[in-house]
Amino acid sequence: MVQKTIMLVCAAGMSTSLLVSKMQKAAAENHEDLNIFATAASDAKSKFDSEHPDILLLGPQVNYLFSSFKDKFDIPVKVINMQDYGMMDGRKVLEDALEDLA
């Protein structure tokens, strides 16, 4: 199976780093071979071009970018559920992302 890449985008790329760690842990426990990383909204285009993600997840604090990102990128774009984000529920966020990749 080809490795899937999940890109998380937030205002500065910092608040999602803990969520990325929790998603990576959940992926490892499920024996999923995934590349999961976070970036700042300002770097999203360059990271998209270099990493070629399969899905883009927006932090709730940058949900205003949804329409422009949906138009700009030819992959699924989702806003992370605010409650899952607030609880840093990496497993739930990962499950939601994988549903869109299935």
NORPELIN-V380589 format. One line per field, one symbol per residue. phi: phi as a letter, one per 40 degrees, with the letter a starting at -180 (. if undefined). A space follows every 50 residues. Layout:
# NORPELIN-V380589
phi=???
This chain:
# NORPELIN-V380589
phi=.cccbbbbbbdbgccccccddcccccccccfccbbbabacdcbdcccdcc bfccabbccdcbcccdccccccbcbcbbccdccccccfcdccccdcccdc cc
